[in-house]
Amino acid sequence: MSTVPARTSAEALLADGTTIELRPLGPDDHRAVLDLHAEGMSEESRRLRFFGVSRNAPAQTADRLCAPRPGLLALGAWAGDQLVGEADCEPADDAPQSAELALAVADRWHGKGVATLLLEHLAHGARAEGIRFFEADTLFGNRAVHQVFAGLGLPVERRYAEGEVRIRIPLEEGDERYRSAVDERGRRADIASLTALLRPASVAVVGASRRPGSVGRTVLGKIRRGDFTGAVWAVNPHAEDIDGEPAYPSVRALPAVPDLAVLAVPADAVPGVAEECGAAGVRALVVLTSGLDVQEARGLMRACRRHSMRLVGPNSLGMAQTDPAVRLDAEFGGAFPRPGSAGVAVQSGGVGIALLQRLAWLGIGVSSFVSLGDKYDVSGNDLLQWWESDGRTDLALLHLESFGSPRAFARTARRVTRTIPVLTVDAGRSTAGRRGAASHTAAAATPTVTREALFRQAGITATRSVDELVEAAALLHVQPLPAPRGAVAVVSNAGGIGILAADACAEAGLQLPELPAEIRELLPSGASVRNPVDTTAAVGPTELALFLRALEREDAVDAILVCLVPTALCSAADQDPVRALLEGPARRRVPIAAVLLDQQVPVRYRTCADGGMLPAYSDSVAAARALAHAVDRARWLAEPQPVPVDAPGCDRPTARSLVDGYLTAHPEGGWLDPLTTADLLEAYGLPLTTSVWARDEHTAVAAADGLRRLGHEGKVALKAYWPGQVHKSALGAVRTGLATDTDVRTAYREFARRFGAELAGAVVQPMAAPGVELLAGVVQDQVFGPLVILGMGGTATDVLADRAARLAPLSERDLTTMVTELRGATLLMGTGGAPPVDLAAVRSVLTRLSRLAEDFPELVETDLNPVIARPDGAVCVDARVRLERRPSFDPYLRRLRRPSAAEGE
């Protein structure tokens, strides 16, 4: 058993937004541990900690915690150079799965969440060491520690005896109650830490220049012209005033400490200025500077962490907060963001400028805008939590090129998008981002597939461009959601444009239901109501308005798309059918969108008589896409909250022994041999067909005979094997349909001639009964975690490229949609008189793969191909597993991200 948790150190936020560092205690920390217990704690605190007053207790504790020994986990919480709390545990000799727990927090740090944060990280380290329970003795009157245990989110068992309480806490992995409690603590801490950034009472622009057009001067001018409600100061050691207002030589020279500092200084000056800001008490930085090298990046991050400053950037366009109580525009884009209720966060400054322009043209204002830049600290996850709680934001728009903790982001987004739409531009979809792949599963796990799985599972509306993002936002912002069915009625005053719109809707995955013939009476002679509806150019506003109201009442209609072209009959204002839209209500029982072919901009709002907004598009494809995004959101909201599915009967200890044994023998990792692969899959109940290992032709023949005696009548397959082998079929390493001993012997000899000394042996298997061939697999992404893939399998799997993917852990909804998304899904459901396959067996394979990958991050790649699905079950006839050493990583553990640029990676 190791003496430190799996992760050596981390920074995290306390309840008040303060940053602390969590790291294992060692011999060099003896003085700090002694000071914590002797000077940092009152006599009463020491009495509660040590069950009495002893002058020797602090020194004895420091000796115990700082002398490394097997089994001891001791974690310290540091604020700068001061140790403000510690938590430790040590397993008992007679109960190795239980560890005795102890806690201590400096008196002046009580109530900030130090103990809870320490316990979360200590529990993570303890689980990695096989600890399943924390136990502790506490005094009945120690209310503070009892409150810590009660609020942790884990079940607490208590036994009372003579003024003492024996505490027992099961360290359950994946407990939803615990994760929700951690989420809520993280959300509150995040919001507290972001207040100085997004609601500052004062701002300093460091590097504000007297030179017109410079970044610093531009930002300073925008802040002043934007009527910021707080104090704003310019810092420039080479100027006494800027635009008639005083300038100060340094942050230390300011009349008061600003909440927020905006840095527009050269890259080599950034670390020093950041340290000066932190030492003065600044709580947030926006760094506009780009081009920091590794040392400069490290210096910036050290200053921010040491002084509890949240950081936007570097390489940021800036930020804006339109709340009337703040009115801060600290960015150097071309226009002032219009006040509104859309939260906007982008990594690219150029995308940010384009998005703000399009939103302004459309008339959607922003609640807050943040250009994340290189995203060393503040991320999309932080801003989602802010928007969730700010009381102003009802639409979230994101442009993210990278993810620090995708699964934590997905968990936050899944919660936030239940109440407000979250839209993103899916950037970086090109094959240039594809990793080199060693098998079918890895080849399927492109960055695009992984991000799409993340967005789909989190309920995020993913678009392919800034224009598409704005088009979808225009509809979602002002119109009700359609029913999940997605049945659209297309209405046009010209048959050709109606047909194009109907095609666009069908291509977007929407339905066009048949409409009742009786509503034909509401339209002019010659009109058609077959959907698309052709009202003819003779339709007037009154007739069209009556028809739309009738459509709105139809149960078969979930949304209406009205396409209008200008005609000579429309030239008179009182005959313009657009009046039918604008004189009616903007919001109806079903969403309505217009396509106006004479409109010059891609999308704009038209004001209706009730003051509401109607989205109008210049192109039917854009309108259909927006409606399809609305339907997708409605479907996602209609699903129950996802609950990870269970995989009963998994033998984790056996699997752990197999994984550890292989990696001990092969520290560099690699592909498992067939026997170990079979044993590993069997431990998790994955249905691998009977496989017998044969080291030569004689044992291969004997194995084939043995399979027949065991009841596997008929023919066998022979598969050559050597270490590192991947694509058997492509290499000619598979022979099937071997009916006799002679066939088996001949096939083995062919392998020996073809592969020579490389051949290690062969696997003998009974021929599987025919069925639908599937691919099921997992690939571990170091950022996203395990991705589970299902596709049409066999030798043509790469040609077909028919796959669906989800991030583990899988939910019931994931299992269902992974099957239905396949183009070959009809083969599984039964077609041409063939019965459907056993979908429960397919789902079981995916569930167990998901559980295996979650439990063992060392399984970097698992490929089951083919899995033969039949009406009576599913069986895998070929499997490959690749292992690498990977540290235990909890994606939901509270910690601040560590950008690679600042780490020198």
MISE-296024 format. One record per residue (C-alpha): residue in one letter; x, y, z. Coordinates in steps of 0.5 Angstrom, whole numbers, plus 500, padded with zeros to 3 digits. Layout:
REM MISE-296024
R   resn    xx    yy    zz
R      a     X     Y     Z
...
REM end
This chain:
REM MISE-296024
R   resn    xx    yy    zz
R      m   500   500   500
R      s   503   507   498
R      t   504   513   503
R      v   500   518   499
R      p   494   519   495
R      a   494   518   488
R      r   494   525   486
R      t   500   528   489
R      s   497   535   490
R      a   491   540   487
R      e   488   546   488
R      a   481   547   490
R      l   476   553   492
R      l   473   554   499
R      a   466   556   501
R      d   468   563   500
R      g   472   563   494
R      t   479   562   497
R      t   484   558   493
R      i   488   552   498
R      e   493   547   496
R      l   492   540   498
R      r   498   535   498
R      p   501   530   502
R      l   504   531   508
R      g   512   529   509
R      p   518   530   513
R      d   519   537   511
R      d   512   539   514
R      h   514   537   521
R      r   514   545   523
R      a   508   547   520
R      v   504   541   523
R      l   506   542   530
R      d   504   550   529
R      l   497   548   526
R      h   496   544   533
R      a   500   548   538
R      e   499   555   535
R      g   493   555   530
R      m   488   551   535
R      s   485   554   542
R      e   486   549   548
R      e   478   548   547
R      s   480   545   540
R      r   485   541   542
R      r   481   538   548
R      l   476   536   542
R      r   481   533   538
R      f   485   529   543
R      f   480   528   548
R      g   484   532   553
R      v   489   537   554
R      s   496   534   553
R      r   502   539   552
R      n   505   533   548
R      a   500   531   543
R      p   502   537   538
R      a   509   534   537
R      q   507   527   538
R      t   502   528   532
R      a   507   532   528
R      d   512   526   529
R      r   506   521   527
R      l   504   525   521
R      c   511   527   518
R      a   514   520   518
R      p   512   516   512
R      r   510   509   513
R      p   506   504   510
R      g   498   505   510
R      l   498   512   512
R      l   495   517   508
R      a   496   524   511
R      l   493   530   507
R      g   495   538   508
R      a   491   544   506
R      w   495   550   505
R      a   493   557   504
R      g   500   560   501
R      d   505   557   506
R      q   501   556   512
R      l   498   549   514
R      v   491   551   515
R      g   488   544   516
R      e   490   536   516
R      a   486   530   515
R      d   489   523   516
R      c   487   516   516
R      e   491   509   517
R      p   488   502   516
R      a   488   498   522
R      d   492   491   522
R      d   485   487   524
R      a   481   491   519
R      p   485   493   513
R      q   479   496   509
R      s   477   500   515
R      a   482   506   516
R      e   482   511   523
R      l   480   518   521
R      a   483   524   524
R      l   482   532   522
R      a   484   538   525
R      v   483   545   522
R      a   486   552   525
R      d   481   556   529
R      r   481   562   524
R      w   479   557   518
R      h   473   554   521
R      g   467   555   517
R      k   470   555   510
R      g   469   548   508
R      v   477   546   509
R      a   475   540   513
R      t   470   538   508
R      l   475   539   502
R      l   480   535   506
R      l   475   529   507
R      e   473   529   499
R      h   480   528   497
R      l   483   524   503
R      a   477   519   501
R      h   479   519   494
R      g   486   517   496
R      a   483   512   501
R      r   479   508   495
R      a   485   508   491
R      e   488   504   496
R      g   483   499   497
R      i   480   503   504
R      r   472   502   504
R      f   470   505   511
R      f   473   511   515
R      e   472   510   522
R      a   473   515   528
R      d   472   517   535
R      t   469   524   537
R      l   466   527   543
R      f   459   528   543
R      g   460   535   544
R      n   464   536   538
R      r   458   539   534
R      a   463   542   529
R      v   466   535   527
R      h   459   532   527
R      q   456   538   522
R      v   462   536   517
R      f   460   529   517
R      a   453   530   517
R      g   454   535   511
R      l   459   530   507
R      g   453   527   503
R      l   456   520   505
R      p   452   515   510
R      v   454   516   517
R      e   453   511   522
R      r   454   513   529
R      r   454   509   536
R      y   454   512   542
R      a   458   510   549
R      e   459   514   555
R      g   460   521   552
R      e   463   519   546
R      v   461   517   539
R      r   464   512   534
R      i   463   514   527
R      r   463   510   521
R      i   463   512   514
R      p   462   508   508
R      l   466   510   502
R      e   461   509   496
R      e   464   510   489
R      g   459   513   485
R      d   454   515   490
R      e   449   520   487
R      r   447   523   493
R      y   455   524   495
R      r   456   527   488
R      s   450   532   488
R      a   453   534   495
R      v   460   535   492
R      d   456   539   486
R      e   453   544   490
R      r   459   545   495
R      g   463   546   488
R      r   457   551   485
R      r   457   555   491
R      a   465   556   492
R      d   465   557   484
R      i   460   563   485
R      a   464   566   491
R      s   470   566   487
R      l   467   569   481
R      t   464   575   484
R      a   470   579   484
R      l   470   578   476
R      l   463   578   474
R      r   461   583   479
R      p   467   587   481
R      a   466   594   485
R      s   472   597   482
R      v   477   595   476
R      a   484   597   475
R      v   487   597   468
R      v   494   595   468
R      g   498   597   462
R      a   493   603   460
R      s   497   607   455
R      r   496   614   452
R      r   497   611   445
R      p   490   612   441
R      g   488   605   439
R      s   492   601   444
R      v   489   595   447
R      g   490   598   454
R      r   487   605   452
R      t   481   602   448
R      v   479   598   454
R      l   480   603   459
R      g   476   608   454
R      k   470   603   454
R      i   470   602   461
R      r   469   609   462
R      r   464   610   456
R      g   460   604   459
R      d   458   608   465
R      f   461   603   470
R      t   458   603   477
R      g   464   603   481
R      a   471   606   481
R      v   476   605   475
R      w   483   607   475
R      a   489   607   470
R      v   496   604   472
R      n   502   606   468
R      p   508   608   471
R      h   510   612   465
R      a   504   617   465
R      e   501   622   470
R      d   494   622   467
R      i   490   618   461
R      d   485   622   457
R      g   484   627   463
R      e   484   622   469
R      p   490   621   473
R      a   494   615   472
R      y   498   611   478
R      p   505   608   477
R      s   503   601   480
R      v   497   597   483
R      r   500   599   490
R      a   499   606   489
R      l   492   606   488
R      p   487   609   492
R      a   484   603   494
R      v   485   595   492
R      p   481   594   486
R      d   477   587   486
R      l   479   586   478
R      a   485   588   474
R      v   485   588   467
R      l   492   586   464
R      a   495   589   458
R      v   502   589   459
R      p   508   585   455
R      a   508   578   456
R      d   515   578   460
R      a   511   583   465
R      v   505   579   466
R      p   508   574   472
R      g   511   580   476
R      v   504   584   475
R      a   500   578   477
R      e   504   577   483
R      e   503   585   485
R      c   496   585   484
R      g   495   578   488
R      a   500   581   494
R      a   495   588   494
R      g   489   584   495
R      v   486   583   488
R      r   481   578   487
R      a   481   577   479
R      l   485   578   473
R      v   483   579   466
R      v   490   578   462
R      l   489   580   455
R      t   496   579   453
R      s   498   573   449
R      g   504   570   447
R      l   507   568   454
R      d   512   562   454
R      v   512   557   459
R      q   516   560   465
R      e   511   566   464
R      a   505   562   464
R      r   508   558   470
R      g   509   565   474
R      l   502   567   472
R      m   499   561   475
R      r   503   561   481
R      a   501   568   483
R      c   494   567   482
R      r   493   560   486
R      r   498   563   491
R      h   493   569   492
R      s   486   566   491
R      m   485   570   484
R      r   481   567   479
R      l   484   568   472
R      v   481   569   465
R      g   486   569   459
R      p   491   570   458
R      n   490   572   450
R      s   483   574   452
R      l   479   579   448
R      g   476   581   455
R      m   469   581   459
R      a   463   585   459
R      q   457   585   465
R      t   451   588   463
R      d   447   588   469
R      p   445   595   471
R      a   448   594   478
R      v   455   594   474
R      r   455   596   467
R      l   462   593   466
R      d   465   593   459
R      a   472   591   459
R      e   474   588   452
R      f   477   591   446
R      g   471   588   441
R      g   468   593   436
R      a   462   594   439
R      f   459   595   446
R      p   455   588   448
R      r   447   590   448
R      p   444   588   455
R      g   440   582   455
R      s   439   575   458
R      a   444   571   454
R      g   451   568   457
R      v   456   568   452
R      a   463   565   453
R      v   468   564   447
R      q   475   561   447
R      s   477   565   440
R      g   477   573   440
R      g   475   573   433
R      v   469   568   434
R      g   467   572   440
R      i   467   579   436
R      a   463   575   430
R      l   458   572   435
R      l   457   579   439
R      q   455   582   432
R      r   450   577   430
R      l   447   577   436
R      a   446   585   436
R      w   444   585   429
R      l   438   580   431
R      g   437   583   437
R      i   439   578   443
R      g   443   582   448
R      v   448   579   453
R      s   448   578   461
R      s   455   577   461
R      f   460   576   456
R      v   467   572   457
R      s   473   571   452
R      l   476   565   455
R      g   483   566   451
R      d   488   560   453
R      k   483   558   459
R      y   488   557   464
R      d   483   558   469
R      v   476   560   468
R      s   472   555   464
R      g   466   554   461
R      n   464   550   467
R      d   465   556   471
R      l   461   560   467
R      l   455   555   466
R      q   455   555   474
R      w   455   563   474
R      w   449   563   469
R      e   445   558   473
R      s   445   562   479
R      d   445   570   477
R      g   438   570   476
R      r   439   574   469
R      t   441   569   464
R      d   436   564   460
R      l   440   562   454
R      a   448   560   454
R      l   452   560   448
R      l   459   557   448
R      h   465   556   443
R      l   470   551   447
R      e   476   549   443
R      s   478   544   449
R      f   476   541   455
R      g   479   541   462
R      s   475   536   465
R      p   469   534   460
R      r   466   529   465
R      a   465   535   470
R      f   463   540   465
R      a   458   535   462
R      r   455   534   469
R      t   454   541   470
R      a   451   542   463
R      r   446   536   464
R      r   444   540   470
R      v   444   547   467
R      t   441   545   461
R      r   434   543   464
R      t   433   550   466
R      i   436   554   460
R      p   438   552   453
R      v   446   551   452
R      l   448   552   445
R      t   455   551   443
R      v   459   551   436
R      d   463   544   435
R      a   469   547   433
R      g   475   542   431
R      r   471   537   427
R      s   476   536   422
R      t   480   529   421
R      a   487   533   422
R      g   485   532   430
R      r   484   524   429
R      r   489   520   433
R      g   493   515   430
R      a   489   508   431
R      a   491   501   433
R      s   484   498   432
R      h   477   499   430
R      t   475   502   436
R      a   480   507   437
R      a   479   509   430
R      a   472   510   431
R      a   474   515   437
R      t   476   521   434
R      p   475   528   437
R      t   469   529   433
R      v   465   523   436
R      t   468   524   443
R      r   465   531   443
R      e   459   529   440
R      a   458   524   445
R      l   459   529   451
R      f   454   534   448
R      r   449   529   446
R      q   449   526   453
R      a   449   533   457
R      g   443   536   453
R      i   447   541   449
R      t   445   544   443
R      a   451   543   438
R      t   452   547   432
R      r   457   547   426
R      s   458   554   425
R      v   457   561   429
R      d   451   562   424
R      e   448   556   425
R      l   449   557   433
R      v   445   564   432
R      e   440   561   428
R      a   438   556   433
R      a   438   561   439
R      a   434   566   435
R      l   428   560   435
R      l   430   557   442
R      h   430   564   445
R      v   423   567   444
R      q   419   561   441
R      p   416   555   446
R      l   419   548   444
R      p   415   543   440
R      a   413   536   442
R      p   418   531   442
R      r   415   528   436
R      g   418   533   431
R      a   412   534   426
R      v   412   540   422
R      a   407   543   418
R      v   410   547   412
R      v   406   553   409
R      s   408   557   403
R      n   405   562   398
R      a   409   559   392
R      g   409   551   391
R      g   417   551   389
R      i   419   554   396
R      g   414   550   400
R      i   417   543   397
R      l   424   546   398
R      a   422   547   405
R      a   419   540   406
R      d   426   537   403
R      a   430   541   408
R      c   425   539   414
R      a   426   532   412
R      e   433   532   411
R      a   434   535   418
R      g   430   529   421
R      l   423   532   422
R      q   416   529   420
R      l   411   532   415
R      p   405   529   417
R      e   398   529   413
R      l   394   534   414
R      p   386   534   415
R      a   383   535   408
R      e   377   540   411
R      i   382   545   413
R      r   382   546   405
R      e   376   550   406
R      l   380   556   409
R      l   384   557   403
R      p   383   560   396
R      s   381   556   390
R      g   387   551   388
R      a   390   551   394
R      s   393   544   396
R      v   394   542   404
R      r   398   535   403
R      n   404   538   407
R      p   407   542   404
R      v   401   546   404
R      d   401   551   398
R      t   396   557   399
R      t   397   560   392
R      a   400   567   391
R      a   392   569   392
R      v   392   568   399
R      g   391   574   403
R      p   393   576   411
R      t   386   574   413
R      e   385   567   410
R      l   393   566   412
R      a   391   568   419
R      l   385   563   420
R      f   389   558   417
R      l   395   558   421
R      r   390   558   427
R      a   387   552   425
R      l   394   549   424
R      e   396   551   431
R      r   390   547   434
R      e   391   540   430
R      d   394   535   434
R      a   398   532   429
R      v   402   539   428
R      d   408   540   433
R      a   411   546   429
R      i   409   551   423
R      l   414   553   418
R      v   411   559   414
R      c   415   560   407
R      l   413   567   404
R      v   415   570   397
R      p   414   577   395
R      t   409   577   389
R      a   405   582   385
R      l   399   581   389
R      c   403   582   396
R      s   405   589   393
R      a   399   593   397
R      a   400   593   404
R      d   394   590   406
R      q   395   584   402
R      d   401   582   404
R      p   401   575   408
R      v   407   577   412
R      r   401   581   416
R      a   398   575   418
R      l   404   573   422
R      l   406   580   425
R      e   398   581   427
R      g   398   575   431
R      p   401   573   437
R      a   409   571   437
R      r   408   565   442
R      r   403   560   440
R      r   401   553   442
R      v   407   551   438
R      p   413   554   435
R      i   412   558   429
R      a   418   560   424
R      a   418   564   418
R      v   422   564   412
R      l   422   570   408
R      l   426   570   401
R      d   426   577   400
R      q   430   578   407
R      q   437   581   406
R      v   440   578   413
R      p   440   570   415
R      v   436   571   421
R      r   432   577   424
R      y   426   578   429
R      r   420   581   427
R      t   416   584   432
R      c   409   582   433
R      a   402   586   435
R      d   403   583   442
R      g   410   586   442
R      g   413   579   442
R      m   418   576   437
R      l   418   572   431
R      p   424   569   428
R      a   425   570   421
R      y   430   566   416
R      s   432   568   409
R      d   433   561   408
R      s   429   554   409
R      v   435   550   410
R      a   437   555   416
R      a   430   555   419
R      a   429   547   418
R      r   436   546   422
R      a   433   551   428
R      l   427   547   428
R      a   431   540   429
R      h   435   543   434
R      a   429   545   438
R      v   426   538   437
R      d   432   535   440
R      r   432   539   446
R      a   425   537   447
R      r   426   530   446
R      w   432   530   451
R      l   428   534   456
R      a   422   529   456
R      e   427   523   458
R      p   428   522   465
R      q   434   524   469
R      p   440   519   467
R      v   441   514   472
R      p   448   509   470
R      v   445   502   469
R      d   448   497   474
R      a   452   491   471
R      p   451   485   477
R      g   456   480   478
R      c   462   483   476
R      d   468   480   479
R      r   473   486   480
R      p   478   483   485
R      t   479   478   480
R      a   480   483   474
R      r   484   487   479
R      s   489   482   480
R      l   489   480   472
R      v   491   487   470
R      d   496   489   476
R      g   499   482   474
R      y   500   484   467
R      l   502   491   468
R      t   507   488   473
R      a   510   484   468
R      h   510   489   462
R      p   511   496   465
R      e   510   499   458
R      g   503   496   457
R      g   501   492   451
R      w   496   488   448
R      l   493   482   453
R      d   494   475   450
R      p   488   471   448
R      l   488   467   455
R      t   488   473   459
R      t   483   477   455
R      a   478   471   456
R      d   479   471   463
R      l   478   479   464
R      l   472   479   460
R      e   469   473   464
R      a   470   476   470
R      y   465   482   468
R      g   461   477   465
R      l   462   479   458
R      p   460   473   453
R      l   466   471   450
R      t   465   464   446
R      t   469   458   448
R      s   476   459   447
R      v   482   454   447
R      w   489   456   447
R      a   494   451   442
R      r   501   452   442
R      d   502   447   436
R      e   499   443   431
R      h   498   437   436
R      t   494   441   441
R      a   490   445   436
R      v   487   438   433
R      a   486   436   441
R      a   483   442   442
R      a   478   441   436
R      d   476   434   438
R      g   475   437   446
R      l   470   442   443
R      r   466   437   439
R      r   466   432   446
R      l   464   438   450
R      g   458   439   445
R      h   460   444   440
R      e   459   440   434
R      g   461   441   427
R      k   466   446   425
R      v   471   450   428
R      a   475   456   427
R      l   483   457   428
R      k   486   464   429
R      a   494   465   429
R      y   496   469   435
R      w   503   473   436
R      p   504   479   441
R      g   502   485   439
R      q   497   483   434
R      v   492   487   432
R      h   488   486   425
R      k   488   478   424
R      s   483   478   418
R      a   487   483   414
R      l   493   479   416
R      g   491   472   414
R      a   491   470   421
R      v   484   467   421
R      r   481   460   418
R      t   474   458   419
R      g   470   452   417
R      l   475   447   419
R      a   471   440   419
R      t   476   435   420
R      d   483   434   424
R      t   486   434   417
R      d   483   441   416
R      v   486   444   423
R      r   493   441   422
R      t   493   444   415
R      a   491   451   417
R      y   496   451   423
R      r   502   449   418
R      e   500   454   414
R      f   500   459   419
R      a   507   456   421
R      r   510   457   414
R      r   507   464   413
R      f   508   467   420
R      g   515   463   422
R      a   518   464   429
R      e   513   470   430
R      l   507   465   431
R      a   506   464   439
R      g   500   459   438
R      a   493   459   436
R      v   486   460   439
R      v   481   454   437
R      q   474   456   437
R      p   467   453   435
R      m   464   456   429
R      a   459   461   432
R      a   452   461   429
R      p   450   466   424
R      g   447   473   426
R      v   448   480   426
R      e   455   482   427
R      l   457   488   431
R      l   463   492   434
R      a   463   493   441
R      g   469   497   444
R      v   472   502   449
R      v   477   507   448
R      q   480   511   454
R      d   481   518   453
R      q   486   522   458
R      v   481   528   458
R      f   474   525   456
R      g   475   518   460
R      p   472   512   457
R      l   468   512   451
R      v   463   506   449
R      i   462   505   442
R      l   457   500   438
R      g   457   499   431
R      m   456   494   425
R      g   462   489   426
R      g   465   484   422
R      t   471   485   417
R      a   467   491   413
R      t   466   495   420
R      d   471   500   417
R      v   468   501   410
R      l   461   501   413
R      a   463   506   419
R      d   456   505   422
R      r   457   507   429
R      a   454   510   435
R      a   458   513   442
R      r   457   515   449
R      l   461   517   454
R      a   461   512   460
R      p   458   511   465
R      l   452   509   460
R      s   444   510   462
R      e   438   507   460
R      r   437   512   455
R      d   444   511   452
R      l   443   504   451
R      t   437   505   447
R      t   439   511   443
R      m   446   507   441
R      v   442   502   438
R      t   437   506   434
R      e   442   511   432
R      l   445   506   427
R      r   444   506   420
R      g   443   498   421
R      a   438   498   426
R      t   433   495   422
R      l   437   489   422
R      l   437   488   429
R      m   430   490   430
R      g   428   484   425
R      t   427   485   417
R      g   425   481   411
R      g   422   476   416
R      a   428   475   420
R      p   426   475   428
R      p   429   481   432
R      v   436   480   436
R      d   436   479   443
R      l   437   487   445
R      a   437   485   452
R      a   444   481   451
R      v   447   487   446
R      r   445   492   452
R      s   448   487   457
R      v   455   487   453
R      l   455   495   453
R      t   453   496   460
R      r   459   491   462
R      l   464   494   458
R      s   462   501   461
R      r   463   498   468
R      l   469   495   466
R      a   472   501   463
R      e   470   506   469
R      d   473   501   474
R      f   480   500   470
R      p   482   506   467
R      e   488   502   465
R      l   484   499   460
R      v   486   504   454
R      e   483   500   449
R      t   478   494   448
R      d   475   491   442
R      l   470   486   441
R      n   469   485   434
R      p   465   481   432
R      v   459   480   437
R      i   454   476   434
R      a   447   478   436
R      r   442   473   435
R      p   435   472   437
R      d   437   467   443
R      g   443   472   446
R      a   450   475   444
R      v   457   472   443
R      c   463   475   442
R      v   468   471   438
R      d   474   476   438
R      a   477   480   443
R      r   483   485   444
R      v   485   489   450
R      r   490   493   451
R      l   493   496   458
R      e   497   502   460
R      r   499   504   467
R      r   494   510   468
R      p   493   514   475
R      s   486   513   479
R      f   483   519   477
R      d   476   522   479
R      p   473   527   474
R      y   468   529   480
R      l   473   531   485
R      r   473   538   486
R      r   480   542   484
R      l   482   547   480
R      r   484   545   473
R      r   492   545   471
R      p   493   548   464
R      s   498   544   460
R      a   501   551   458
R      a   503   553   465
R      e   505   546   467
R      g   510   546   461
R      e   507   540   458
REM end
